[in-house]
Amino acid sequence: MIGLISDIHGNYPALQAVLEKLDKASCGRIISLGDVSGYYCMVNECIEELRKRGVVNIMGNHDSYIVYNEKCERSYTVNVCLDYQRKILKAENLTWLRQSVPYIRENGMWLVHGGWHDYVDEYVRDFSFLDEGDTDIRMYVSGHTHVQKKVDGKYASYINPGSVGQPRDHMPTAAYAVIDEKGTVCLKRTGYDIDRIVYAMEQAGFQERVSSCLYSGVKIGEDGK
């Protein structure tokens, strides 16, 4: 059993709830599709939990911003959150983040954070590549959109486990996926203590709107706050 998690974004209560479910499912391996960092303030707790479990992380765009000390050109709010995380991130956790891999390709699967033209920052919305039979890949897996999805094509399938820490598909539950011994993929959701991360963000000095979106399962600002 393999657990697929993505876009944790420093939301430790959400990660804890998902890991509890993966433990109960006896997942012997967990793969993080990136963006452990960004947005929420409990990034050290998230990384330390993944380090303890020996989880391999694929480099996400927020992880890349942190590692290479870059800005996000799309969002002022993202940069405020990144600046905060740069100040609090422990050296050993930054080292772990730097060790993130660009992709994983094995056993007929190809896993990235973004897409297959840009591993880090491509949003996959066109799935025509699943109907092309010129590759040994039968399962393409990515995150980044924060929207849980499964698409079956003629020759391959596409999986997005959704976001653990900031779902954007109008469901406030943390999203993840499990691949069983037969290679069957099950998309999963679980509730978690949203109040806990919202309170932590308030204590860290962030505006309400940065975390209020978690109650609606939408992007920051889409809940009207």
Steps between C-alpha positions, in 0.01 A plus 500: 500500500628844403364822643504809276495841664551845353482872574521477878599867519596509866157380617607256769156407640392396148818298449455324836145396408609363161797312642274340760280369218801376304631319807165328548510395134845347560670707233860385499611797292393862477598733217466877528435673168637829627412832658552396857579868554305817422185664644462363854722546801568143623755416232762374746255254653402373156856447381606337824215250476592412142870477590420264785311273262763508226259653249652611168378840381474613139594866458197728484491863394466628857779268611711642216425859607630416847803300390618752240385811690274611215177697487168384359406729210130414528412588858585755768342276765719205402809718547386616845460136604835400349680785675356380832606141434853603404534661843376201701620204294759294685831437322458123498152533353625732227768240422230233464300726270808555284523124452161488329516311169373641166284195428461127562471260208461132582284192440294662226434815704630853450451736792567874494372806683386710206496344153715320250617810312578685824538267795471780758244753378278367220125470555377183329159560344535330161500120526536411132843354573324204664389385156854486361642148506868573444618469861538233766319722751154380601437736791583872509478662843526867595375757748521882483136574404365412848212323325453124542459326166519166320493484120517178298637518148547244225852401605553652844328662794558826684477543877500814710456416870391856573635721775557396858537851633294731279231322291353709219218276381237646734545226757677593826620148570866407449557305178735211426514173306596137555637254244437139602703188420314452170573855389144619557478864605250617761447872551440580867394789727509554873390769739747675729516774763486812283456721807844394619689625195284813478586584862869432436494739204330768708766460769768533233353834396333411171179657371184292541453466123816288462344211692124566493488343151573161660144484633366518143765303315587785261794722407597787727254784438232289332297480821449876494713567808 
